Amino acid sequence: MLDDLFPILADPDFQKPGSGLMSFPAYVYVYKADREYAFREALPQLRERLRRPNVGQNSLAVNIYDALVEHLEEKTLGGRPLLDRILEQEEQDPEKVDRQVKRHARSEEFVEQVASRFSAFAQEEGGLDRSYVFVHGWGEVHPYLRASQFLDLMEPHLRGYKVVLFYPGTYDNGEFRLFGELSSGNVYRASCLNERLEA
């Protein structure tokens, strides 16, 4: 899995952050949801292949669900991690907790935290170029944050690197569906890499 994606990401012209979608350097790679475990095994292998001397790319991989959990652990309320309070309230008032987690997942503070991590990675010194940030975990973070919402919120921050979202679902006629069932609600501005592979 992901072997088909390697030639695109290894292409020196595609690696340049300013190439392709100049105004919005975001891409989506769709894979079948039942291949999730195969994807999890394949992503580190893809990153390692990109690091090899003939390609020379160091990439960053971020599970967006894990990033949200870390954010909720770091944020405190009354001297305690917000995540602890959320977990305590979950059984008593699940709807309130749902609203609260959605608000934090779509907050400027969370987006800034993620964006600063991406930007710091892109600007690190070292021998390898850093063109790619891989973001996955969309099945886990649903329904708190949709990939389309994330891209909308990240738009002002996408500079100096390309974002590739790994999306467990389907893409057809400009519409992404999580797990092949749940509509994205709108068309992402990101380019679907699967279309490039089929061309």
N, C-alpha and C positions, 0 to 999 in steps of 0.2 A: 504494500500500500504506500502511496505517495511517491512511488517511483516515477509516475507520469509527470509529477509536478517538478521534479528535480531539474530537468533540462531548462525549464523556464526560469527558475530561480538562479540557476548557474550561469545564465546568459549575461555576459558583461554589460550589454546594453540595457537589459531589464533591471539589473542591479542598481543602476544610477537612480537615486531618489527622485530626481526631476524628470525621469523618462516616463512614458505612458500617460497616466492620468495626472498631468502636471498640477492641476488645481486641487485634486483630491486623491492622494496616493494611497487609496484603500482598495483591497481586493478581498473576494470571498472564494474559498474553495469548499465545495459541497461534497459530502460523502454520506453514504447510507448510514442511518442511525444504528443499524444492527452491526455496523463495523467499528463501533466506538472503541472496543478493546484493541482491535487491530490498529486503529489510529493512534492510540496511546503508546503502543509499541513502536510505531513507525516514526512518530515525530522526533524523538531523540536521534534516531538513525538518520533522518533527513538533515537535522542540524549538524550532525557529525560529518556527513558527506559535504555539506556546504563549507565546513571548516578546513577541509583538506587543501593543501597548497595550490592545487590546480584551480580552485575556486576562490578560496581565501575570504570567506564571509563568516563572521560570527553573528549569530542571530539571538534574539531574546524570545523566550516562550513564556507566556503568562496565561495562567488559568484564571479567567475573570471572576469565577466564583470564589476561588481561594483569595484573590485580591480583595473582594468585598468582605469576606470573613475577617481578614487581617485588619481592614479598615474599621470594622465594628469592634474588634478586640482592642485596637489602639485608641479609639474614641471613648472617652470616659464621661460618666454622668454621676455626680456625687462621689467621685473618687473611685468608682467601679467601672470596669469595662462595660460598654453599652451592650455588647453581645450577651453578657451574663444576664442583664436585665431583660433583654428580648427573650432569651430562653426561658426565664422564669414566668414571663407573661404569656408565652405561647399557648399554653393549655387553657388559661383563663379567658383570653380574648384573642383568638387567632386572627380575626379580621383586623384588629388594631395593629397587631404585630406585622401583618402583611402590608398594611399601609405604611407603617414606619420603615420597614426594610426597603420597600420600593422608593420611598422618599430619599433614603440615604444612598441607595444604588444609583439614583439619578441626580444626586446633589453635585453642585459645583465643587465641593470639597473633595468628594471621592474622585471625580473626573480629574481634578488638578493633581491629586496624588498619583493616579495612574499615569497621567501625561508626563509628570515630572520624572517618573521612573523610566518611561520610554525615552524621554529627551536625554536623561543622564546616560543611558545606555548608548544612544547614538553618538554622544560626544566623548565617550571614553577614549583614552589614549591606548594605543596598542598596535600590534602588527597586522591585525585583520580589519577589513572594512566591516561596517555595521549598517547594512541597508534594510534589514528585515526585523519586524516585531511580529511574532506569531501569537494570536490571541485565540484561546479555545475555552471550553467550559460553558458553552451557551445552553446546553441541555440542563446543566446543574443550576445555573443562575436564573433560569426561567421560573416564574413569571416576573421576577423582580426587575430584570433589565433585559430588554430585547437588543439584539445586535444592531438593528436599525437605529434605536435610540442612542446606543453607545456611539455609533459613528456620527450622528448628529451632534452629540455633546462634544466629541473629540475633534470636530472639524477645525476649530481655531488652533489646535495643537499639532496637527499633522504636518511637520516640517522636518526635513533632513533624514527621513526614513520612510519605508513603506510598511503599511499594516496589512497583514494577511489574516483574515478571520477564518478559522476552520469550523465549518457549520454542519452539524448532523441533521441532514434533511434533504430537501429537493429544491431544484430551481427549474422553473418552467415559465416561459413567456414573461420574463421580468419579475416573477414573484418567487420569493423564497418561502419555504414552509418548513418549520422546525419539526423534526421527526417525520416529515412528509405529510403532516396533518395540520399543524397550527400555522395559519397565515401570518406573515410578517406584518401585515397591516399596511405596508407601503413598499415602494420599490427603493431599494438601497441605491445610493449614488455610487457605491463601490462596483467595480467590474467583477464579473464572475469568471474566475480563472478556468472553470470547466469549459466554458464556451471557447476560450482560446485553445484549450487542448483538443477540442473537437474540430476546430477549423483546419 
